[in-house]
Amino acid sequence: MRVHIRPPQPSDADAYTTAVLRSAEHIGPWNPVDPNGLPELLRRQGPSLRSFLIIDNEDGGIVGKVNVANIVRARFRNGALGYDSYVPYEGTGRMTEGMRLVVDRCFTEYPEGLGLHRLEINVQPENDRSIAMAKRLGFRHEGFSPRMLFINDAWRDHERFALTAEEWPGFATPSGR
């Protein structure tokens, strides 16, 4: 692996700001660009939101950010993945490697992982690269959600993809699942 994942930390603020500013044109059509958003993201971490930075092993740069949002426990055990890749790493495969690590962490039982059973990825229909990412990871297309999220001052349609733990390569069924 050329990358590893870890939760964001306050000490990441400068590197995060630089990565987001450098990538504003790349991520701006699909997600809000907030180079100073790390403190708020850190404040929101908790049972329903977990975030991960994908870090390049060679130079220590931030390859991307992945949020596991809307985490629901009990019988659902579901979360929604949202992600941004950052310049200059986009298109190098590092984001895919990092996403595989995040999905592994999501499907790994607590306390090492999040203990989820199902993950969703919701992507605007015009975002070909993110749709390709969902498909590369093995997520299946589940449907179309009109006006699903309010992004960049408008309600945006999304294609919905999902994956369960049993569909994830290397999944071993622990007792009780």
N, C-alpha and C positions, 0 to 999 in steps of 0.2 A: 504494500500500500504506500502511496505517495503522500497520504494525508492521515490525520487523526482528528477526532472530534472531542470537544469539551464544552462545558457551559461557559457562557460569557462571564467576564469579571470586570470590575471597575477599572482595573489597569489596562483593559483593552480599548478604552475610550478614544485615545488618539489614533490608533491603528484602524479602529472601526470607522471613525470620521473620515479618515483618508480613503479607506476602501469604498465607502458609500459615495463620497464626492467624486472619486475617480470613475465610478460606475453609474453615475446619475443618468446618463443618456441610455445606458444599457437596461437599467431596471425601471426607469421612469414611466414607460408606457404601461407597465403592468402592476406596479406597486408604488405607494407613496415613497418619496425620497426624503429621508430625515437623517442627515448625517449626525445630528446631535441626539438621536433617539435612544442611545444605549442606556442612559440612566433610567428612563421610563421603562424600557424593556426589562431591566434588572429588577425594578420595583414590582413589576407585574408577575414575576416568576412565582409559581405556586402549584397547587394541585391541578389546576385546569390549563396551565401553560408551562411548558418547558422549552427552553431554547438551547441550541447548540451552534458553536462556531466550527467550521471546517477549516483546519489549519494545515498549510503546506509543510511537510516534514523537512524539506530542504532549506527554505528561506524563512519559515515561521510566519509567512503572510497569511492574511485571512482570505481564504478561497471563497467562502460563502457563509450564509446564516440560514439555519433551519429552525422554524418554530413548529412545535407540536402543540397545537391549540385545541380548544374545545374538548379537552380530555374529559371523558365521562367514564366513571368506574361502574361497579356493580355488574349487572348482567350484560351491559353494552360493551364496556372496555374498548372504547373507540377514541381516536384522535384524528385531527386534520393537520396534514403537513403543508406548510407554506415555506417558500424558500427564495433566496436571492443568491445569484452567483456574482462574483466581483471580478472586475478587470484587474490584472491581466490574465486571470486563470480560466476565464470562460472559454469553452471549446477545447479544453485540454484533457477532459475526462476526470479531472480531480473532483469536480462537483458530484459526478455519478458515484465515485468511490466513497465520498463522504456521505452521500445519501444512503448508500448501502449500510454504512456503519450506523447511521441514525435509525434506519428501519430495524436493523438487528437489535439496537438498544431498546427500541419501542416494544419489540416482541419478546425480549428477554424478561423473565420473571423478576419481580421486585425482590430484593432491594438493588440488585445489580442493574436492572433495567426498569422500564415503565410498566411491564406486565400487561400490555394491551393485546387485544385479539384482532382488532380491525383498524385499518388506517385509510383515510381518504386524502386525495389530492384534488383540489378544485382549481381549474385553469381557464382563463379567458380563451375563447375559441381561436383567436388570432395568434396566440402565443405558441407558435409551432415548437420552439425549443423546449418549453416546459411540458408540452404534451408528449414530445419525444422522450423526455426524462421519465415521465410516468410510465410510459410503455416499456422503456428499457429496464425499468425496475420490476416489471411484471404486473403492474396495476392494470386491472381490466376496466374498460369503459362501462359506466353504469347509467349514464344519462346526461341530460341537459337541464340546467337550472337557470331559468330566465331571471334577470335582474337580481342576482344572488347577493353580491357584495357592493358596497358603496366605496368606489376607488376613484381617486382623481376627479372628484366632483360629479360623479354620475354612477347610477346603478349599472353594474356590469354583469352580463351573462357569463356563465361558467359551464364547462364540461366537467363532469364528475367521474373520478376514477377511484377504485377501491382495491384493497388487498387484505386478505385475512392471514393470520399466522400460519395456517396449514398450507397456504399457497406459497409461502416464502421458502426459498431453497435453504436446506439445512435445518429446518424446523424439526425439533424433536418433541413429541407429545409428552409433556410431564404429566404426572398423575393429577387427576382432577380437571383435565381440560379435554 
